[in-house]
Amino acid sequence: MLPRSISLDKRTIDYLLTLPTVVKRVSSNGEKIYYTSEFREYVIARYESGDSPSVIFRDRGIGPEIIGYKRVERCIARWCQCKETLTTAERRQKRIARIEREIASLRRQEAELKRLQQDPEADR
């Protein structure tokens, strides 16, 4: 049985980490590359304008000869498929807004309970 993905060697990992506008980090075992959101958006825009995936990645210093054609191909497929999904920052902002609404609701409930405890006749 073949491994799920081929690990990158130390030299390649060290090289990738010199590209901070492209690569956020590489997994400790060298199997996964975590790309910046700016790079993903750049790739999608160029791909949609008709550029080849290999050319796009090569222009940023990580062509298929460095990371493998399959990685380039899968990145394009995955990013284009989920380009409509929210970015991490957008998801975080939505979660914060939802939590803030819940807190406000709980504060209103707390105030109402305190009011009822002070004046038990008020609800009748």
Buried (B, 14 or more C-beta within 10 A) or exposed (E): EEEEBEBBEEEBBEBBEEBEEBBBEBEEEBEEBEBBEEBBEBBBEBBEEEEEBBEBBBEBBBBBEBBBEEBBEEBBEEBBEEEEEEEEEEEEEEEEEEEEEEEEEEEEEEEEEEEEEEEEEEEE
